[in-house]
């Protein structure tokens, strides 16, 4: 297994900071163990740690926020740091049991919160905080990783804030959010955390990872990295999934389809329906498995006394499951639609740079000729208005405008110019 930070693409400064913090955290444990049993502690020095104790400048603290644009690796960085904290060497070697189990998602002292719905509720957060207050079973740290901290409800944020203000001695909170703006993470939580800013990785670094880690051909890796605009996950999907490439091609065909009002509404319907189909396919298997598991746990199919009554009394739990699954499907649909809008924004960005004769490479090399024709037809101002229409659609959907309404308005704006 490679070093736990190997998949954190183009983030050398952040990796260096996290390694030093993990070394300092390991030293804290060594100092504590020395106080309890001095004879059991090795005398070997730890990087970044003074002989008389941890160096405060290394910046180990109990709460962290990882920020950065989509695809920069916020969750990857948080998981890798969690592994480094559980590493017996304190560096994230990738070889010890602590690294293996954390990266595999099976470590008993690492809680991963990946929101499937539109938000993280207060009930879930209170339960998580309660569990995080327990003593680490492995003797190192209890680590809580919240990969969508920007989706915390106000009540959930308050529950988390109380835990961060009065943290248990061996608990570390790792939050991931797009930025430290109050719309993404509350100011009070932000003020009690150390921020690790991540940047959008260069396409060359993304392509190198695709070749090294996934065995993608170099030319395909370079194309996918450019088309994904620095988003590692999207680049991997484009390089390996033919269906993802077909969906992208359908999105990039939209500008040619906008020949009138009717065509604009047809294009909007096609985009929404494609996002719905992709979302349904992505959650269908999980929905079926979850429902079957719950019904079995509640006694479905049983023939003993009271089995029928037990399943009838379980209607509330099944309804709650359906509610969670519906929220997950809505989030999946919005994520699929957002990926399509990013591809469309890249097309109009190419048209704008060509109209301005800017010396930059196109995002979508396979549609560069179409973007160039559009640049001649619309000029720079028209290309910019269309790009702004796509970005305004993304903003509207984030503000909970109905996706169909937002996309129809965008398509009309793209047609009118």
N, C-alpha and C positions, 0 to 999 in steps of 0.2 A: 504494500500500500504506500503511495507517495505521501509526502508531507501534507498535513491537513490544509495548508494554505495554497496548495498547488493550483486549485481551480479558481482562485480569486484573481481574476484577470486584470492586469494593468493597474494594480493598487499597491505598488511597492512601499509607499510611505505608510499607508495604513497597516500593512503586514508588519513592518518594522515596529510600529507603535504597539500593536497587539502582542507581538512576541515579547517585548520588554515588559508589558503589563503582566503577561502570563508568567514570566520568570519571577516578577515581584510577588505575584500571588502564590507561587510555589514556595518562595522564601517565607512568606507569612505562615504557611503551614509548617515549614521546618522550624521556624522560631517557636511556634506554639507547641510542636512536638518536643522540642528541646527542653522547654520548661517542664513538660510532663515526664519525659524519659530521656535525659541527655545522652545516655550511653547508646541509644538507638539511632542517633542522628549522625549522618556522615559529615565529614568536614569539608567536602568538596565545595568550592564557591559556585554561586549561581550568577549567571550573566545579569548585569544591571543591578546587583544587590551589594550593598556595602557589608563589610565583615560584621558590623554591629547591628545589622537589621536591614529591612527593605528600604530602598531609596525612594522617597516620596516623589521624586521627579519622574519615576517610571510611570506614574499615573494610574496604578491599580485602584479601582474604586468599585463600589457595589452596584452601580447603575450606569448603563451605556446606551447611547442612541447611535445607530448606524443610519446615515442619510445618503441620498444620492439618487440620480435619475433611474427610471426603470431599466433593468438589465445591468446595472452597475455591480450587482452582487451583494446587496444588503443582507439577505438571508444567508447567503453562502459565507459571508464574513462572520456573521453572528454564530453560525454553527461551527465554523472552524475555530473561532475563539473559545467557544464552549468546550470543544475537544482539547484545545491547548490547556484550558483550566483543569481538565480531568487527566491530562497527560502526566504520567509519573515522572517525566523529565522536565515538565513545565514549559515545553517549547512546541508542542504539537508535532511530535515525531512521526505520527501516522502509523506506528508499528505496535505500540503498547495496547493493552486491552482498553484503557480509557479512551484512546483515540478511535479504536475500531468500533466500540459500542456507540460512542457519541455520533460518529459520522454515519453509522448504520441505523441510528434512531432507536437504539435499544438500551441506552444507558439509564439506569434506575434513577439517577439524580439529575437528569436533564429533561426538562419539560418543553416541548415544542408546541407553540400555539400558532396554527396556520388557519386564519379565518376563512371559512368556506362560504359564509353568507355576506351580507352587506355590512355587518357590524359585529363587534364583540360585546356581548351583554354583560351586565353587572353580575349575574349569577355565575357565569363561567369564570369571571375574573376573581370573584370572592373564593370560589373553590380552588382556583389555581394558587392564590396567595396563601390560603390555608395549608395546602400541601407543601408549598415552597418553604414554609416555616419549620418544617421537620428537619431533624439532624441528617446530614448526608450519610447514606448507607455505606458509601465507599470511603468515607473519611476525608474527602476533599471539599467539594462545593456542591450546593444545590444551585442549579442554573436554570433560569426561566428565559426562554427565547420567544418573543412575541413578534412574528414576522409582519404583522399588519397593524402596528400600533396606531396608525392614522385612522383605523376603523373602530377604535374604542368609543363607546357611548360616553356621555358625560358622567353617568353614574359609575361605569366601569373604570373610567379614568380616575375618578376620586378614590375608588377602592385600591387601585394600583398606587396612587400617590401616597396613601397612608402607609402602604408597605415599604415604599421607597424612602419615606421620611423616617421610619423606624424599622430598618431592615434587620432581619435575623443575622447573627454573626457570620454564618457561612453561606449566605444566599447572594447570588449575583443576578441582576435583571439586565437582559439584553433586548433592547427595543429596536425595531426597524421601521422607518418612516421616510417618505419622500424628501422631507425637509424639516427644519425646525420652525417653520411658519406656524402661527397659532391655529390655522385651519388644519394642519397635519398633526400637531402634537401640542398639548397645552403648555403654556409658559411655565406653570408651576412644576410640571414634570420635567420639562427641559432644564430648568434651573438646578435640578438636583442630579443631573446626569452628565457624563462626559460624552462629547460628541465626536464621532469618527466620520468625517466626510469622505465619501467615495466619489470618483469621477466616472464619466462615461469612458469605458476602455476604448482605445483605438482599434480600428478594424483589423489592423495587422496582428495585434495581440489576440483578438478573438479568433482569427483564422488559424493562428499557430496552435491554439488550444484545440480547435476542431480537428486539426491534423494529428496532433499528438495524442489527445485523449480518446477521440472517437473514430480515428482512422479514416477521416474524410479526405478525398483527393484534394490536393492543394488548390487547383483552379476552382473547384466547387466551394471549398472553404472560403476563398477570397470573395467569391460572388455572394455567398450567404452572409458573410460578416458585413459586407457593404450594404446589402439589402435590409439587414436587420438593424442597421444604424447603431451598432455598438451593443445591442442587446444579446447577451450570450445565449440565453435560452431560446429566443426566437431564431437565432442563427443556426442553432443545432437542429431545431424543428425543420427549418427550410432545407438544410443540407441532407436530412435523413428521411423526411416524410413527404412522399409524393402528393398526398392530399393537401398538405399545407402549401405546397407550391401551386397546386391548382386553385386553391382559394385566393392566393395572392394574385395570380393571373386574372382571375375574375374581377378582383377589386381594381386592378390597374387598367382594366378594359372600360371602367365606368366613364372616364372623360370622353371616350369616343361614342358612347351611347347617349349622351345628353344632347339630343337634337330638338327637343321641345318639352312642353309642360308635361305631357303624358309620359314621355320617355323618362323624365326626371322622377316622376312618381313610381314608374316601373322599376327604375334603378334603385330607388329607396327601398321598395318592397323586397327586391332581390337581395339587397345587402342585409336587411333585417332577417329575412328568412334563412339566409346562409348562416348568420350568427346564431340563430335559434337552433338550427340543425346541428351545428358544431357543438353548441353547449349541451344539447340533449344527448349527443353521442358521448360526450366526455363524462357525464354524470350518470348515465343509465345503469351501467354495471354496478357502481357504488350504491345507487339507490336500491336496486334489487337485492344486493347482498345485505345491506343494512336492514331492510324490511324483513327479509327472511330470518335473519339472526334475532331480531326483536320478537317476531311472532313465535319462534321456537322457544325463546326464553320465557315467553308468556304462556306457553302451553299449547300452542297451535298444533293440531294433529293428534293431540293426546286423547286417550279413550278412558282414562280413569275418572273416578268420581270428582265432579267439580271442574273438570277440564273445560267444558263448554262455558260454564259461568265465568271462569278465569279469563278466557279470551274475550268475552263480552265486556268484562270490566276493564279491559285493557284499551278501550277505545281512545281514552284520553292520551295515553302514551303514543299510540299510533298516530293520532292527530298531531301531537307535538313533533314526531319524526317527520311527518309530511310537511309541516311548517318549515322545519330546518332544511329539508331537501328542496323545497320551493325557493327558499332564500339562496341556497347554493346554486340552483339552476339560474336564478336571476343574475348572480354574480358572474357565473360562467358565461352567460350570454353577453353581459357588458364587457367582460374581458375579451371575448372573441370579436365583438364589434370594435373595441378600442384598437385591437391589432390591425383590423382592416383600415381604420381611420389613420393610423400611423403610416401604413403603406401609401394611402392616398395623399397624405400630407407630403411624403417623400417625393411623389410624382410632381406635385405642384412646386415643391422646393427646387427640383431639377429644372422645371420650366423657368422659374424666377432667375436662377443663377445663369441659365443660358441666355435669357433676355438681357441680363446685365453684363454678359460676357465675363463672368467671374471665373478666375482660374482655379476652380475646384472640381473634383471628380463627381460624377452623378451618383446618387444613391442607387437608382435602379438602372443599371447599365443595359439591361435587356429591353427597356422601353425608352432609352435615351432619344431615339429618333422621333418617337411620338411626342415626347416632351419638347424636343426642339421645334417641331411643327407648331405645337401649342404656343411656344414662346414667340414665334413669328406672328401668330394670329392675335394673341392677347396683349403683347408687349409686357414690360415689367410691371406696370401698374395693375393690369388685369390678372397677371399671374399671382401677384401679391394678394389681391382681393380674394382670389380663390383659395389660396393657402390659408388666409385668415378665416374663411368660411369653415374650412375643415377643423381648424383649431377651436373655433367658437362652438362647433358641434360637440367636440370632446368636453369642453368646459360645461356646456349645458347638460350633458348626460351626467357628469360628475355632480352637478347641482340637482340631480334627480328629476330633470325634465324627461318625459316619456321618450325612450329612444326613437320610436317611429316618428314622432313629431319633430324631434331634433334633426333626424336624418333627412326627412322630407324638406325641411327648411334649408338644410345644407345643399341638397341637390338642386333646389330652385336657384339658390345663390350661385352655385357653380355654373348652371346653365345661363343665367343672366349675366354673370361676370361682374 
